[in-house]
Amino acid sequence: MHIDVVPNRGARPAYLLRESYREGGRVHKRTLANLSALSDEQILAIRAVLRGEQLGPVTERFEVIASRAHGHVQAVGVAMRRLGFESLLASRPSRQRDLVSAMVAARIVAPHTKLATTRWWHTTTLAEDFGVADANEDELYAAMDWLLARQDVIEKKLAARHLGAGGLVLYDLSSSYFEGSSCPLAKLGYSRDGRKGMLQVNYGLLTDARGCPVVVSVHEGNVADSLTLMPAVKRLRKDFGIEQLVMVGDRGMISQKAIDEMRNADGIGWITALKSASIRVLVEQGHLQLGLFDERNLVEIGSPDYPDERLVACRNPELAKLRTHKREELLLATERSLDKIKARVGAAKLAGADAIGLRVGKVVNQYKVAKHFELAIGDHSFSFARKHDGIAAEAALDGIYIIRTSVPTAQMEAPECVRNYKSLANVERAFRSLKTIDLKVRPIHHRTADRVCAHIFLCMLAYYVEWHMREAWREMLFADTDQRAKSKRDPVAPAKRSKAALAKVASHTLEDGTPAHSFATLLGELATIVRNTCRAPHTGPDAPTFAVFTTPNAKQERVLDLLQQIRL
């Protein structure tokens, strides 16, 4: 007997149970039953019986003794292998190398404290795949110490991979708040986390022009931005052997003192921007004429105050509108608060020049607009008025910024200077990922300076892997895949995403109709690929086991295949 499939135009085919027989030397078929009403699974079962196979409940064949999420771990593992991550850490296998690799993978998949990590990673295949199933938190701390001792060697390897002679080097500084008070690096300083009054540590991140991390340095929480730049530059030249480079940093990072040092060192160029006070001086001196922007948004100028440097002046009308609107909002908010103080003084509820001045000072300094108000304070009187001339003078410079560079025109034209300065957004994106979105470097719980440094370096290595995964997955994420268009767009105009990227954002779907993802949700999609550990039923704990994996769907297969495109 056998089952024949008879096509049925426009509908499900007919399934007929038939047998063959001979009559007069010829083979004939007779239909025994019409199986078309049965489900596909039932038909498959009948076919198996006809082949002589034994059927029975699945639980009689094997039992599942463990199910662990595997797909996201597999993806991170593929990326790390494509990057030669283990050889980056150390050329020889070791227990410490395995532990660090596992901690980096865990930081990408689900960042936890070291103690929580040793509890969590047994819920996935990570601990088993990386060979650290028996590790405890003390071993992880010891592995962090091993990693810190190898930081210089690892960063030299990263620099050799991603930094070339004469290439761009992006640098910026951030901070993260600290839990505890015993670490010597933890200091009160300018908080970029909005956590005023909390101890913090600062760390500088150095990347290539694309934002791929190469070097991280850790500093006390009260160190000024500009004081961290030159040690990074000197390290690049002395330790990494990069004699020619172009440093890109914001206007608060590359100070005049740093520029003087770089000018005296052959082979170092810089790209930064002028502060608003310096721009105002150029206007007053006549070196920058606002009429130049009537027909264009970018013009290159010169000034004797900046010898052997180029100044690229830009005006962004959209930025000008934004700043004008923001200033007016702050002025109105300040006036509303000052009106309340004026009413209290008029009602004799607030008196004394000192008391009135203290209250007024808090208000005008809240929104940083004290320079725009004329204040008259007496023991029993208070009045204020806007300084319209000063406001108008500041408004005239709205939307104007000036890029300052030592790179000659033959090496880099003015539009490219602007684009390269704006590439600092790649470092800011790295900080967002490190601090909030994925890797969660903060809050920092470690008590010793070395452990804090090791923790931040570990997070940087995790971002190094994640950065390459994000680049490989651009088509699956909300990211813009048209990266080449950046070099052709107007460098001054507001950045615009491609039509394809805007369509993804608007519809939340890809071109094939499947959902678009963030990095985290795409890892979650992969996590549904599970590794089931199975064994024969009723055989005891020492019985041999085998693994059964979830079959990836088409999208999961595509996501894993894209990681094979990662190249060094």
CORURLIN-V843243 format. One record per residue. N is the residue number from 0. RES is the residue in one small letter. PSI is psi in whole degrees, -180 to 180 (999 if undefined). Layout:
BEGIN
n:N res:RES psi:PSI
n:N res:RES psi:PSI
END
This chain:
BEGIN
n:0 res:m psi:154
n:1 res:h psi:171
n:2 res:i psi:124
n:3 res:d psi:143
n:4 res:v psi:121
n:5 res:v psi:116
n:6 res:p psi:146
n:7 res:n psi:107
n:8 res:r psi:124
n:9 res:g psi:7
n:10 res:a psi:177
n:11 res:r psi:138
n:12 res:p psi:161
n:13 res:a psi:141
n:14 res:y psi:117
n:15 res:l psi:132
n:16 res:l psi:119
n:17 res:r psi:161
n:18 res:e psi:154
n:19 res:s psi:148
n:20 res:y psi:160
n:21 res:r psi:142
n:22 res:e psi:115
n:23 res:g psi:34
n:24 res:g psi:4
n:25 res:r psi:150
n:26 res:v psi:129
n:27 res:h psi:163
n:28 res:k psi:142
n:29 res:r psi:142
n:30 res:t psi:125
n:31 res:l psi:-33
n:32 res:a psi:151
n:33 res:n psi:115
n:34 res:l psi:11
n:35 res:s psi:-24
n:36 res:a psi:-13
n:37 res:l psi:159
n:38 res:s psi:164
n:39 res:d psi:-38
n:40 res:e psi:-40
n:41 res:q psi:-39
n:42 res:i psi:-42
n:43 res:l psi:-38
n:44 res:a psi:-42
n:45 res:i psi:-40
n:46 res:r psi:-41
n:47 res:a psi:-40
n:48 res:v psi:-41
n:49 res:l psi:-27
n:50 res:r psi:-1
n:51 res:g psi:11
n:52 res:e psi:148
n:53 res:q psi:133
n:54 res:l psi:151
n:55 res:g psi:172
n:56 res:p psi:142
n:57 res:v psi:-38
n:58 res:t psi:-17
n:59 res:e psi:-18
n:60 res:r psi:-46
n:61 res:f psi:162
n:62 res:e psi:146
n:63 res:v psi:120
n:64 res:i psi:-12
n:65 res:a psi:141
n:66 res:s psi:119
n:67 res:r psi:139
n:68 res:a psi:136
n:69 res:h psi:-35
n:70 res:g psi:-43
n:71 res:h psi:-36
n:72 res:v psi:-42
n:73 res:q psi:-43
n:74 res:a psi:-47
n:75 res:v psi:-41
n:76 res:g psi:-40
n:77 res:v psi:-45
n:78 res:a psi:-42
n:79 res:m psi:-37
n:80 res:r psi:-41
n:81 res:r psi:-30
n:82 res:l psi:-2
n:83 res:g psi:44
n:84 res:f psi:-40
n:85 res:e psi:-42
n:86 res:s psi:-24
n:87 res:l psi:-39
n:88 res:l psi:-46
n:89 res:a psi:146
n:90 res:s psi:-24
n:91 res:r psi:142
n:92 res:p psi:146
n:93 res:s psi:163
n:94 res:r psi:-40
n:95 res:q psi:-39
n:96 res:r psi:-41
n:97 res:d psi:-42
n:98 res:l psi:-43
n:99 res:v psi:-44
n:100 res:s psi:-42
n:101 res:a psi:-40
n:102 res:m psi:-38
n:103 res:v psi:-46
n:104 res:a psi:-42
n:105 res:a psi:-37
n:106 res:r psi:-33
n:107 res:i psi:-44
n:108 res:v psi:-48
n:109 res:a psi:92
n:110 res:p psi:128
n:111 res:h psi:174
n:112 res:t psi:166
n:113 res:k psi:-41
n:114 res:l psi:-47
n:115 res:a psi:-32
n:116 res:t psi:-43
n:117 res:t psi:-21
n:118 res:r psi:-39
n:119 res:w psi:-42
n:120 res:w psi:-9
n:121 res:h psi:-13
n:122 res:t psi:-6
n:123 res:t psi:-176
n:124 res:t psi:5
n:125 res:l psi:-51
n:126 res:a psi:-41
n:127 res:e psi:-45
n:128 res:d psi:-34
n:129 res:f psi:3
n:130 res:g psi:34
n:131 res:v psi:28
n:132 res:a psi:-26
n:133 res:d psi:8
n:134 res:a psi:146
n:135 res:n psi:177
n:136 res:e psi:-30
n:137 res:d psi:-37
n:138 res:e psi:-36
n:139 res:l psi:-40
n:140 res:y psi:-40
n:141 res:a psi:-37
n:142 res:a psi:-33
n:143 res:m psi:-40
n:144 res:d psi:-41
n:145 res:w psi:-42
n:146 res:l psi:-43
n:147 res:l psi:-37
n:148 res:a psi:-22
n:149 res:r psi:7
n:150 res:q psi:-46
n:151 res:d psi:-43
n:152 res:v psi:-43
n:153 res:i psi:-43
n:154 res:e psi:-31
n:155 res:k psi:-41
n:156 res:k psi:-42
n:157 res:l psi:-41
n:158 res:a psi:-40
n:159 res:a psi:-32
n:160 res:r psi:-41
n:161 res:h psi:-11
n:162 res:l psi:122
n:163 res:g psi:164
n:164 res:a psi:129
n:165 res:g psi:3
n:166 res:g psi:170
n:167 res:l psi:141
n:168 res:v psi:120
n:169 res:l psi:140
n:170 res:y psi:137
n:171 res:d psi:166
n:172 res:l psi:143
n:173 res:s psi:-178
n:174 res:s psi:158
n:175 res:s psi:141
n:176 res:y psi:159
n:177 res:f psi:136
n:178 res:e psi:116
n:179 res:g psi:179
n:180 res:s psi:5
n:181 res:s psi:-13
n:182 res:c psi:130
n:183 res:p psi:-18
n:184 res:l psi:-20
n:185 res:a psi:116
n:186 res:k psi:159
n:187 res:l psi:132
n:188 res:g psi:-171
n:189 res:y psi:115
n:190 res:s psi:120
n:191 res:r psi:-4
n:192 res:d psi:-3
n:193 res:g psi:23
n:194 res:r psi:73
n:195 res:k psi:141
n:196 res:g psi:-1
n:197 res:m psi:145
n:198 res:l psi:153
n:199 res:q psi:167
n:200 res:v psi:148
n:201 res:n psi:149
n:202 res:y psi:135
n:203 res:g psi:136
n:204 res:l psi:129
n:205 res:l psi:127
n:206 res:t psi:170
n:207 res:d psi:-176
n:208 res:a psi:-23
n:209 res:r psi:-13
n:210 res:g psi:9
n:211 res:c psi:122
n:212 res:p psi:142
n:213 res:v psi:-46
n:214 res:v psi:142
n:215 res:v psi:140
n:216 res:s psi:144
n:217 res:v psi:138
n:218 res:h psi:164
n:219 res:e psi:152
n:220 res:g psi:-12
n:221 res:n psi:14
n:222 res:v psi:134
n:223 res:a psi:149
n:224 res:d psi:-49
n:225 res:s psi:-23
n:226 res:l psi:-12
n:227 res:t psi:-13
n:228 res:l psi:-55
n:229 res:m psi:-38
n:230 res:p psi:-37
n:231 res:a psi:-41
n:232 res:v psi:-47
n:233 res:k psi:-35
n:234 res:r psi:-39
n:235 res:l psi:-42
n:236 res:r psi:-46
n:237 res:k psi:-49
n:238 res:d psi:-35
n:239 res:f psi:-7
n:240 res:g psi:23
n:241 res:i psi:101
n:242 res:e psi:-30
n:243 res:q psi:128
n:244 res:l psi:164
n:245 res:v psi:113
n:246 res:m psi:134
n:247 res:v psi:121
n:248 res:g psi:159
n:249 res:d psi:177
n:250 res:r psi:-23
n:251 res:g psi:-15
n:252 res:m psi:-50
n:253 res:i psi:95
n:254 res:s psi:170
n:255 res:q psi:-36
n:256 res:k psi:-43
n:257 res:a psi:-39
n:258 res:i psi:-40
n:259 res:d psi:-39
n:260 res:e psi:-43
n:261 res:m psi:-33
n:262 res:r psi:-34
n:263 res:n psi:-10
n:264 res:a psi:118
n:265 res:d psi:141
n:266 res:g psi:-2
n:267 res:i psi:121
n:268 res:g psi:171
n:269 res:w psi:153
n:270 res:i psi:122
n:271 res:t psi:-164
n:272 res:a psi:157
n:273 res:l psi:149
n:274 res:k psi:162
n:275 res:s psi:-35
n:276 res:a psi:-38
n:277 res:s psi:-36
n:278 res:i psi:-41
n:279 res:r psi:-38
n:280 res:v psi:-42
n:281 res:l psi:-37
n:282 res:v psi:-45
n:283 res:e psi:-34
n:284 res:q psi:-11
n:285 res:g psi:3
n:286 res:h psi:-28
n:287 res:l psi:114
n:288 res:q psi:122
n:289 res:l psi:-22
n:290 res:g psi:-17
n:291 res:l psi:-22
n:292 res:f psi:9
n:293 res:d psi:-36
n:294 res:e psi:-2
n:295 res:r psi:163
n:296 res:n psi:3
n:297 res:l psi:132
n:298 res:v psi:141
n:299 res:e psi:131
n:300 res:i psi:174
n:301 res:g psi:162
n:302 res:s psi:139
n:303 res:p psi:-17
n:304 res:d psi:-14
n:305 res:y psi:71
n:306 res:p psi:143
n:307 res:d psi:26
n:308 res:e psi:157
n:309 res:r psi:141
n:310 res:l psi:119
n:311 res:v psi:106
n:312 res:a psi:136
n:313 res:c psi:149
n:314 res:r psi:122
n:315 res:n psi:106
n:316 res:p psi:-37
n:317 res:e psi:-40
n:318 res:l psi:-36
n:319 res:a psi:-44
n:320 res:k psi:-42
n:321 res:l psi:-45
n:322 res:r psi:-39
n:323 res:t psi:-45
n:324 res:h psi:-42
n:325 res:k psi:-43
n:326 res:r psi:-44
n:327 res:e psi:-39
n:328 res:e psi:-44
n:329 res:l psi:-39
n:330 res:l psi:-43
n:331 res:l psi:-42
n:332 res:a psi:-40
n:333 res:t psi:-42
n:334 res:e psi:-37
n:335 res:r psi:-41
n:336 res:s psi:-38
n:337 res:l psi:-34
n:338 res:d psi:-36
n:339 res:k psi:-41
n:340 res:i psi:-41
n:341 res:k psi:-40
n:342 res:a psi:-39
n:343 res:r psi:-40
n:344 res:v psi:-42
n:345 res:g psi:-30
n:346 res:a psi:7
n:347 res:a psi:24
n:348 res:k psi:-12
n:349 res:l psi:123
n:350 res:a psi:161
n:351 res:g psi:126
n:352 res:a psi:-38
n:353 res:d psi:-46
n:354 res:a psi:-42
n:355 res:i psi:-44
n:356 res:g psi:-38
n:357 res:l psi:-44
n:358 res:r psi:-41
n:359 res:v psi:-41
n:360 res:g psi:-40
n:361 res:k psi:-37
n:362 res:v psi:-50
n:363 res:v psi:-25
n:364 res:n psi:-14
n:365 res:q psi:-41
n:366 res:y psi:10
n:367 res:k psi:41
n:368 res:v psi:21
n:369 res:a psi:-33
n:370 res:k psi:-15
n:371 res:h psi:7
n:372 res:f psi:140
n:373 res:e psi:119
n:374 res:l psi:138
n:375 res:a psi:112
n:376 res:i psi:126
n:377 res:g psi:-178
n:378 res:d psi:-30
n:379 res:h psi:22
n:380 res:s psi:153
n:381 res:f psi:133
n:382 res:s psi:160
n:383 res:f psi:159
n:384 res:a psi:152
n:385 res:r psi:146
n:386 res:k psi:89
n:387 res:h psi:-36
n:388 res:d psi:-43
n:389 res:g psi:-39
n:390 res:i psi:-43
n:391 res:a psi:-39
n:392 res:a psi:-39
n:393 res:e psi:-40
n:394 res:a psi:-29
n:395 res:a psi:-24
n:396 res:l psi:4
n:397 res:d psi:135
n:398 res:g psi:-1
n:399 res:i psi:131
n:400 res:y psi:155
n:401 res:i psi:123
n:402 res:i psi:133
n:403 res:r psi:125
n:404 res:t psi:153
n:405 res:s psi:-2
n:406 res:v psi:127
n:407 res:p psi:157
n:408 res:t psi:-36
n:409 res:a psi:-27
n:410 res:q psi:-31
n:411 res:m psi:116
n:412 res:e psi:164
n:413 res:a psi:-48
n:414 res:p psi:-37
n:415 res:e psi:-34
n:416 res:c psi:-44
n:417 res:v psi:-44
n:418 res:r psi:-42
n:419 res:n psi:-36
n:420 res:y psi:-41
n:421 res:k psi:-16
n:422 res:s psi:-9
n:423 res:l psi:-20
n:424 res:a psi:-26
n:425 res:n psi:-36
n:426 res:v psi:-41
n:427 res:e psi:-37
n:428 res:r psi:-38
n:429 res:a psi:-42
n:430 res:f psi:-40
n:431 res:r psi:-42
n:432 res:s psi:-42
n:433 res:l psi:-39
n:434 res:k psi:-35
n:435 res:t psi:-48
n:436 res:i psi:-53
n:437 res:d psi:-53
n:438 res:l psi:-23
n:439 res:k psi:64
n:440 res:v psi:-23
n:441 res:r psi:158
n:442 res:p psi:157
n:443 res:i psi:126
n:444 res:h psi:-12
n:445 res:h psi:152
n:446 res:r psi:-23
n:447 res:t psi:154
n:448 res:a psi:-41
n:449 res:d psi:-40
n:450 res:r psi:-36
n:451 res:v psi:-45
n:452 res:c psi:-42
n:453 res:a psi:-40
n:454 res:h psi:-46
n:455 res:i psi:-37
n:456 res:f psi:-40
n:457 res:l psi:-42
n:458 res:c psi:-37
n:459 res:m psi:-42
n:460 res:l psi:-37
n:461 res:a psi:-41
n:462 res:y psi:-32
n:463 res:y psi:-45
n:464 res:v psi:-46
n:465 res:e psi:-39
n:466 res:w psi:-45
n:467 res:h psi:-34
n:468 res:m psi:-43
n:469 res:r psi:-42
n:470 res:e psi:-41
n:471 res:a psi:-30
n:472 res:w psi:12
n:473 res:r psi:-43
n:474 res:e psi:-22
n:475 res:m psi:-19
n:476 res:l psi:180
n:477 res:f psi:2
n:478 res:a psi:159
n:479 res:d psi:126
n:480 res:t psi:-15
n:481 res:d psi:74
n:482 res:q psi:-28
n:483 res:r psi:-26
n:484 res:a psi:-21
n:485 res:k psi:-34
n:486 res:s psi:-9
n:487 res:k psi:-15
n:488 res:r psi:160
n:489 res:d psi:120
n:490 res:p psi:-21
n:491 res:v psi:-36
n:492 res:a psi:154
n:493 res:p psi:141
n:494 res:a psi:137
n:495 res:k psi:139
n:496 res:r psi:158
n:497 res:s psi:164
n:498 res:k psi:-37
n:499 res:a psi:-41
n:500 res:a psi:-41
n:501 res:l psi:-36
n:502 res:a psi:-39
n:503 res:k psi:-43
n:504 res:v psi:-41
n:505 res:a psi:-41
n:506 res:s psi:-15
n:507 res:h psi:23
n:508 res:t psi:162
n:509 res:l psi:178
n:510 res:e psi:-28
n:511 res:d psi:5
n:512 res:g psi:-7
n:513 res:t psi:159
n:514 res:p psi:141
n:515 res:a psi:154
n:516 res:h psi:158
n:517 res:s psi:171
n:518 res:f psi:-43
n:519 res:a psi:-44
n:520 res:t psi:-28
n:521 res:l psi:-39
n:522 res:l psi:-39
n:523 res:g psi:-37
n:524 res:e psi:-42
n:525 res:l psi:-28
n:526 res:a psi:-16
n:527 res:t psi:-10
n:528 res:i psi:118
n:529 res:v psi:145
n:530 res:r psi:116
n:531 res:n psi:127
n:532 res:t psi:122
n:533 res:c psi:161
n:534 res:r psi:167
n:535 res:a psi:141
n:536 res:p psi:149
n:537 res:h psi:33
n:538 res:t psi:-7
n:539 res:g psi:166
n:540 res:p psi:-21
n:541 res:d psi:1
n:542 res:a psi:148
n:543 res:p psi:149
n:544 res:t psi:165
n:545 res:f psi:160
n:546 res:a psi:141
n:547 res:v psi:121
n:548 res:f psi:149
n:549 res:t psi:134
n:550 res:t psi:121
n:551 res:p psi:144
n:552 res:n psi:178
n:553 res:a psi:-40
n:554 res:k psi:-43
n:555 res:q psi:-39
n:556 res:e psi:-41
n:557 res:r psi:-42
n:558 res:v psi:-44
n:559 res:l psi:-36
n:560 res:d psi:-36
n:561 res:l psi:-30
n:562 res:l psi:-21
n:563 res:q psi:-12
n:564 res:q psi:-7
n:565 res:i psi:128
n:566 res:r psi:149
n:567 res:l psi:999
END
